[in-house]
Amino acid sequence: MRKLIVAVLILVGVTSALTASSVLASPRASATYRGHGVDVFNNGPHWKPAPGAVQPISFQVSKDGTRVLHFRGRYAYYCGAGTSSITAASLKIRHGQFGGTGTRSNQNGTNYFALSGRFSADGRTATVTYLDDFVYKGKAVKHPYSFAYHPAAQACESRVTGTVRAA
């Protein structure tokens, strides 16, 4: 009898978790989201805050709520001592999440860009993380789109994580 009760409780817990995950995140259609994120560098043995570490993030949600439009996230980078932006024109929203990757190469190496976002259940906010992982020519990083720290001898990384709110 005790095993049956435990099995029923586990089944109820799993069913509740699956039901909750299906309604966890829903963007607000036609909303513009704005906020800021904290910028960190891999300039050392671990992530450390970038100078002027707060960066603006913004995007819109399509009228039907299925796409993130006009994403723009600023970041600083220590390798070139400047700032830049990660942009995306249109990203699919699936189960309240969005994201993407991209690359850009030049004579010194390759930039690997990664973006990941998740809307809150009520759609008022979204948590966003994005990364520019510049891998020097002749160097290799096993997972350049990963948000994990890579040693500065292999890559020049800037990662921003923040929360945006629907306006």
N, C-alpha and C positions, 0 to 999 in steps of 0.2 A: 504494500500500500504506500509506504514511504517513497519507494522508487517511482511509483506512478505520480505522486504529488510533485516530486522533483521534476519529472519529465514534463508535466503540464506547465509548471512554472517556467521552465526553460523555453518551452514552445511559446508561451505567452510573451516572454521577454524578447525572443527572436522576432515574433510577429510585430510587436510594438516597435522594435528598432527598425524593422524594414518599413513599416508604415511611416514612422517619424522621418526616416531618411528620404522618403519620396516627397515630403512636404517641407523639408529643411530649408530649401533655398528657392526664392522666386524673385526675380528682378521686377522693378516697376517699369512697365512699358512706357516709352517716350521720355523717361526721366534722364536728367543729366546728373552725373555723380562727380563730386569734387572732394578732394581732401589732400592729405600729405602723408609721406612715408619717411621712415628713417633710413638714411643711406649709410652703408658700411663698405669698407674696403678689405681686401685680403693683403694689405700692405703690412705684413708682419706674420708672426706665427699663428694668428687667429684673426677672426673678423674684428675690425675696430671702426669706431664711428668716423665718418668722413667729416672734414671741416665744413661747416654750414650744413650739417647732416640732415636737415629737413627739406624734402623735395616735393613739388606739386605733382598731383596725379589727377587726371580727369578723363571722362568718357561719357558717351550717351548710350542709351538702350533704344533699339528699334521700336517702331510703333506696335509691332506684334510681340515684343518681348523675347525674340529668339536670337538676337545678335547684339554684341557690344560694338558700337560704332565710334570712330574717331578717338581711339585710345591714345593718350599721350602721358608719358611718365618721364620726368627729368631725373638725371643722376649726374654725379660728379665722378671723375676718374683721375687717379693719381699718376698714371703713366704719361698722359699728355697734359696734365695739370689744367683741365678744363671741365666743361659740362657738355652734356648732350641729352638726347631724348630717345626713348623707345616709343615707336608709334605703330599703330595697326588700324587699318581702315575698317575691317569687319571680321569679328570673331564669333563663332557659333557658341550659343549658350546651351549647355546640356546638363540637366539635373541641377541647375543653379550654379554651374561652374563654367568658366571660360579660360582659354589660354592658347598659346602658340609658341612657335620657335622660328628662328630665322638666322641667316648668316650674312656676313659681308667681309670680303677679303681685300687686302691691299698688299703692298710690297713688304710690309713688316710682319704680317700674320693674318689671322682670321678672328673676327668678332662673332661670338655665338650669343644670340639673344634668346632669352626664355621669359615667358610671362604666364602667370597663373592667378586666377581670381575666383572667389566664391562669394555668392550673395547670402545675406542673412535670411532667415525664414520670413520675416515681414517685408523684406526688400528695401528697407530703409538704408542699409549699409552694405558694403562689400569689402572683403579683405583682399588685398592685391600684393603680389610679390613679383618683381622682375629683376633680371640679371643681364649684365653685359660681361661676358667672359672672353677677354682678348687673349688668344693663345699665340705666342710668339712663333715666327717662322722657325722650323727645326725642332720645336717642342711639341709635346702631345699631352692631352688631358683625356683620361679614360671616358669621362662622362661630361663633356663641356656644357650641356644644357642643364646639368644638375644644380640645384641651389646650395649644394654642399661647398664648403671651403676647399679651395685648391691652393697649393703653395705658390707664393709670389714668384718663385724661380721658374714656374711653368706658365703662369697666366697672370694677367692683370684684371682683377674682378671688382665690380661694383654691384651690390645687391641692395634693392630698396624694398621695404615691407611697410605697408600702411593701410589705413582704413579710409574709405571714401563714403560720403553721404549723398543721398538723393536730394536734389534741390527742388 
